[in-house]
Amino acid sequence: MGKDRAKIYFDFLKEYPIGKLKDTFRWAIQELKFFPKISELIDHLTEDPHSSIDYWPEFKEIEHKENVIPKAEAKTLVSAIYDELDKKREIKNAERQKHFSERKKILEEQKKQITGEAS
């Protein structure tokens, strides 16, 4: 969401209690397929499905655009996220292996000291 759009949403929703807003956003994330319109959020906030807000016409165009990305772009994004996580996993595994090898070497040295084996 861009700053301008966020400001518009904030201007219309700032009068509602933060707890109620959190519940409404949780509802929107779980129940709605597309980014919610201001009127949908207010309907849920007021629990009156027939309520509406009289907002400026130029905001209607912003409000009615779907906030989704094309499937191909989503696949690319998910693939990039997966690749980044995979790289981090590989780095973490290498760090663990190095730590394990160092610890194993220390334990072998301790064993030799305890048992009197020559180095």
N, C-alpha and C positions, 0 to 999 in steps of 0.2 A: 504494500500500500504506500503510495507516495505521500509526501508531507502535506500537499494541498488537500488530498482526499482525507487524510487522517484529521486535518484541522476541521474539515466540514463535518465529519462524523463526531468529533469532539464537541463542536459547537451545538449540535443537536442533542447529544447524550449527556452533557455535563451536569444537567440538573438531577439526574437519577443517582441513587446511592451506589457506591462502589461495589458493595456486596451483590446487589441486584444486577449490576452490569456484568460482574464476573459470572454469575449464574447464566445470564443471557448469552454471553460469549461462549460459555461451555456448551450451552444448548445449540448455538449456531454451528459450532465445530462438529458436534456429534450428529446433528439432524439435517443440516442443509447441505445440498450438493454444491452450490455455488456461493460465492462471497455474498453475505446478506446485504440487502438494501437497508437504508436507515429506517424506513417504515416497517420492515420486518422486525428489526430489533425493538423498535418502540412498541409494536404490537405485542411482542413477547413480554416486554417490560411492564406494560400496562395490563397484560393478560386479557386484552379486548381485541379479538381478531378483526373487528370492524373499525378500529381507530386508525387514524392517519394523521399525517402532519402536513401543513401547508407550507411547503418549501419552495424556493425559487426555481423557476423552470429550467434554468441553465444547469442546475444540479441533477435534474432528472436524467440527463444524458449520461452523466458520470455514474449515477446510481444504478442504471439498468444495464451497464456493460458487464458481461461475464468476466470474472477474475480467474480465468483458467488459462493454462498454457496448452499448446498443441501436444498431442500424444507423442510425436517424434521428439519434441523438445523435452518433454517429461522423461522419456526414456534416456536421452542424453544426459540429463541432469542426474537421474538416479544412477546411471552408469558411472558418472564422474564421482558421485558420493561414494558408491561402492568401491571404486578403485582407490580413492583416498583412504577409506577405512581399511582396505586390504593392505595398503602400504604401511599404515600405522600398525596393523596386526603383525606384519612381517618384521618391522623394526622392534616391536615389543618382544616378539619371539626370539629375535637375535639377541636382544638384551638379556632375556631370561636364560638363553643357552650360554651366553658368556658368563653370567653370574653363576650358573650351575657348574660350568667347567672350572671356574676359579675356586668355587667352594669345594668341588671334588678334589682338586689339586691340594688344597689346604688340608682336607681330611686325610688324604693319602699320606701327606707329610707327617701329620699327627700320628697316624697309625704306625708309620715307620719309627717314629720317636718312641712310642709306647712299647712296641714289640722289639725294639732294638735292631731293626733291619738297617742295613747300610743304605745310604742315599745313592 
